[in-house]
Amino acid sequence: MIINTPDTDIRWIFRAGAKGGFTEVQRLDSEIAFSFRDLTDLSRLPDTRGAFRNVVGAAYPDLRASQLPLRISQIYWFVHRITPGDKVLHVDELSEVAHEGTVGGDYRYESEGDPYFNRRPIAWTAARRFRELPPELVEFWRGKTGIIPVGGISRLE
């Protein structure tokens, strides 16, 4: 179920973690950018989660086997499941502000974007303090990092 509030229908949450592949998340003026460690242009991979398995596994050799399926899914979602029109939320823990936006296009690899090579265009529409958000939304992302589906995905795919 997608969390619905009077003024937003958030589908995806982007949140950096303390360590691992999602420490580098950057909200730019009109994009969200990720630094997926040692991964090149992911648009070249087929639209199957299996195609990402070996590539992501090789890029994250220090990741525990139990963590690998989620990392594969998150990167796969960023490339193939997030779609134009989806509502997103970028969580900035340092400033305690959540930036809302709408996806404006497909995944792209920016070779000059070091280290933020992996991008999606986003039209940022609002910024709200955590205390202004529905408590159930804030609670939903607590303890989760990376690319977090809010609804519509019932399992790792």
C-alpha positions as CSV (number, residue, x, y, z in Angstrom):
1,M,0.0,0.0,0.0
2,I,1.3,3.4,-0.9
3,I,1.2,5.9,2.0
4,N,-1.2,8.6,1.1
5,T,-1.3,12.0,2.8
6,P,-3.3,15.0,1.7
7,D,-0.5,16.5,-0.3
8,T,1.8,13.7,-1.4
9,D,1.8,10.1,-2.7
10,I,5.4,9.0,-2.0
11,R,6.5,5.9,-3.9
12,W,10.2,5.8,-3.2
13,I,12.5,7.1,-0.4
14,F,16.2,7.9,-0.9
15,R,18.2,7.8,2.3
16,A,21.9,7.6,2.9
17,G,23.4,5.2,5.4
18,A,26.4,5.3,7.6
19,K,28.4,2.8,5.6
20,G,28.3,0.7,2.5
21,G,27.2,1.6,-1.0
22,F,24.7,4.3,-0.1
23,T,26.9,6.7,1.8
24,E,27.1,8.9,-1.3
25,V,23.6,10.1,-2.1
26,Q,23.4,13.6,-3.6
27,R,20.3,15.7,-4.2
28,L,21.2,18.0,-7.0
29,D,19.1,20.9,-8.3
30,S,17.2,18.7,-10.7
31,E,18.4,15.2,-10.0
32,I,19.1,12.5,-7.5
33,A,22.6,11.0,-7.8
34,F,24.1,7.8,-6.3
35,S,27.6,6.6,-6.1
36,F,27.2,2.9,-6.6
37,R,30.7,1.6,-5.9
38,D,32.6,0.4,-9.0
39,L,29.6,0.1,-11.2
40,T,29.6,1.5,-14.8
41,D,26.6,2.3,-17.0
42,L,23.9,0.1,-15.7
43,S,21.4,0.9,-18.5
44,R,23.4,-1.6,-20.6
45,L,22.2,-4.5,-18.4
46,P,19.0,-6.4,-19.3
47,D,15.8,-5.5,-17.4
48,T,16.1,-8.6,-15.1
49,R,17.2,-8.7,-11.5
50,G,19.4,-11.7,-12.4
51,A,21.5,-9.6,-14.8
52,F,22.5,-7.4,-11.8
53,R,23.4,-10.3,-9.5
54,N,27.0,-10.9,-10.7
55,V,27.8,-7.2,-11.4
56,V,26.6,-6.0,-8.0
57,G,28.1,-8.9,-6.2
58,A,31.5,-8.2,-7.7
59,A,31.3,-4.5,-6.8
60,Y,30.4,-5.3,-3.1
61,P,32.6,-8.3,-2.2
62,D,32.6,-7.2,1.5
63,L,28.8,-7.3,1.7
64,R,27.4,-10.2,3.8
65,A,25.5,-12.8,1.7
66,S,22.3,-11.9,3.6
67,Q,22.6,-8.2,2.6
68,L,23.4,-8.8,-1.1
69,P,19.8,-9.5,-2.3
70,L,18.6,-6.2,-1.0
71,R,21.5,-4.3,-2.5
72,I,20.9,-6.0,-5.9
73,S,17.2,-5.1,-5.7
74,Q,17.8,-1.5,-4.7
75,I,20.2,-0.8,-7.6
76,Y,17.9,-2.7,-10.0
77,W,14.9,-0.6,-8.8
78,F,16.8,2.6,-9.4
79,V,17.6,1.6,-13.0
80,H,14.5,-0.2,-14.1
81,R,11.5,0.2,-11.7
82,I,11.4,3.8,-10.7
83,T,9.4,5.5,-13.5
84,P,8.7,9.0,-14.6
85,G,5.9,10.5,-12.6
86,D,6.7,8.6,-9.4
87,K,6.7,10.7,-6.3
88,V,10.0,10.5,-4.3
89,L,11.4,11.7,-1.0
90,H,15.1,12.4,-0.3
91,V,15.8,12.2,3.4
92,D,18.6,14.6,4.7
93,E,19.3,13.4,8.2
94,L,21.8,16.2,8.9
95,S,19.3,19.0,8.4
96,E,16.3,16.9,9.3
97,V,14.6,18.0,6.0
98,A,12.9,15.7,3.5
99,H,12.8,16.9,-0.1
100,E,9.8,15.9,-2.1
101,G,9.9,15.6,-5.9
102,T,8.6,13.9,-9.0
103,V,10.7,11.7,-11.3
104,G,11.1,13.3,-14.7
105,G,12.9,10.7,-16.7
106,D,14.9,7.5,-17.1
107,Y,18.1,6.4,-15.4
108,R,21.3,7.7,-16.9
109,Y,25.0,7.3,-16.3
110,E,26.9,10.5,-16.1
111,S,30.6,9.7,-16.8
112,E,31.7,13.1,-15.6
113,G,29.7,12.9,-12.4
114,D,32.5,11.5,-10.2
115,P,31.5,10.0,-7.8
116,Y,27.8,10.5,-8.5
117,F,27.6,8.6,-11.8
118,N,24.1,7.1,-11.5
119,R,21.3,9.6,-11.8
120,R,17.6,10.2,-12.3
121,P,16.1,13.6,-13.2
122,I,13.8,14.9,-10.4
123,A,11.7,18.0,-10.2
124,W,12.0,18.9,-6.6
125,T,8.7,20.5,-5.4
126,A,8.9,20.9,-1.6
127,A,11.1,20.6,1.4
128,R,9.7,19.9,4.8
129,R,11.1,19.4,8.3
130,F,10.7,15.8,9.6
131,R,8.2,17.1,12.2
132,E,5.9,18.3,9.4
133,L,5.7,14.9,7.8
134,P,3.2,12.2,8.8
135,P,4.7,10.3,11.7
136,E,4.0,7.0,10.0
137,L,6.1,8.0,7.0
138,V,9.1,9.0,9.3
139,E,8.7,5.8,11.2
140,F,8.6,3.8,7.9
141,W,12.1,4.8,6.8
142,R,13.8,4.6,10.3
143,G,16.3,1.8,10.2
144,K,16.3,1.6,6.4
145,T,18.8,3.0,4.0
146,G,19.3,3.2,0.3
147,I,16.4,3.1,-2.1
148,I,13.3,2.2,-0.2
149,P,10.0,1.3,-2.0
150,V,7.0,2.7,0.0
151,G,4.4,0.6,-1.8
152,G,3.6,-1.6,-4.6
153,I,6.6,-4.0,-4.3
154,S,5.8,-6.9,-2.0
155,R,9.1,-8.7,-2.2
156,L,12.7,-8.3,-3.5
157,E,12.5,-8.5,-7.2
